[in-house]
Amino acid sequence: MRSEREQSGSNGDRGGKSPSSQWVRYGQGVALVFEFTGTVGGGALLGYGLDRYFSTEPLFLICATLGAVVGGFVRLVHVLQRLDRRR
């Protein structure tokens, strides 16, 4: 026999959202932060390495970091649009 809570389909006073879905959303946000910072950090390291190899300091560092920032923002917008469509 089902309880009243199961029959009504409600989830208490949480507005129908389970605590696990909130944690999933927090996890997705944290993953986006790490992905963006990792992209920028990777671009900076790549630029630094190329500058050391070709002795062109700071040309590749600046270019690779700016490229990584642009790429990170593009990726961020795409992921946020995809998450928004899922709601």
Residue pairs with C-beta under 8 A, 6 or more apart in sequence:
5 12
9 16
10 16
11 17
11 18
28 83
32 76
32 79
32 80
35 72
35 75
35 76
35 79
36 72
36 73
36 75
36 76
39 68
39 71
39 72
39 75
40 65
40 68
40 69
40 72
42 68
43 64
43 65
43 67
43 68
43 69
43 71
44 61
44 64
44 65
44 68
46 60
46 64
46 68
47 58
47 60
47 61
47 62
47 63
47 64
47 65
48 60
48 61
50 56
50 60
50 61
50 64
51 57
51 58
51 59
51 60
51 61
54 60
